[in-house]
Amino acid sequence: MAGRVTTMRRSRKEMSKSSRNRFSSHSFLTISMCVLTVFHFRKESNMFSRKMFLVLVACTVLTSGSALAGSGGTKKDSTISIRNDSSTPVAAFVDPDSAKLAVLAGITNPTENDIKNAGGQLVNAGSTVNFKVSAGNHPILVATQTQQFNASANVEKGKTKRFTFNGSAITEN
């Protein structure tokens, strides 16, 4: 029995989020109502009647329909893509937090972890990074060792805005 429980736990962890959501609370309520209805008809008569059979068929149809419907799908994330066409690595930020940037500015030689802790990503020369964002307007900051460059992106739901840093400016592609 313990081995079986472990196997069930492992398979649950492996299930995707959408698979887990398929058996929603709506399905649970539908099954509960079906069971209660069957017990009610069972008490009235000790036989398996046509009415009880129809109730079971209706419950099966309702349960399978709501289980297959899932949780309504997934929402697409918007993306801001920043390409570094300069010759040196830069730090890129979307929706920068001024308090975290102030801490980062106090570090003489920031590491990649320092940049990540401030909410940014290190972009090596010739590389591209992607930031998942919600739809709307987002400020962008690209920082070198000596300068900061600002831009703004208005991203629609599920769309990608691409920007390129060339060493002296950020441009939208």
Number of C-alpha atoms within 10 A of each C-alpha: 6 7 8 9 10 11 11 12 11 11 11 13 10 10 10 10 11 13 15 13 16 18 18 17 12 14 20 14 12 17 18 13 13 20 14 12 15 18 12 12 16 14 9 8 10 8 10 11 11 9 11 18 12 11 16 17 13 12 21 14 12 16 21 15 12 18 19 14 14 16 16 9 9 7 8 13 15 20 21 21 18 27 21 25 17 18 11 13 18 22 21 27 23 24 15 16 12 10 10 15 16 11 12 17 12 9 10 8 10 13 12 14 12 17 19 14 14 19 17 23 22 22 21 17 17 14 13 16 16 17 18 14 21 17 18 11 13 17 13 19 18 24 16 14 13 5 10 14 15 14 15 16 18 12 18 16 14 14 15 20 16 17 20 17 20 15 19 11 13 20 15 13 9
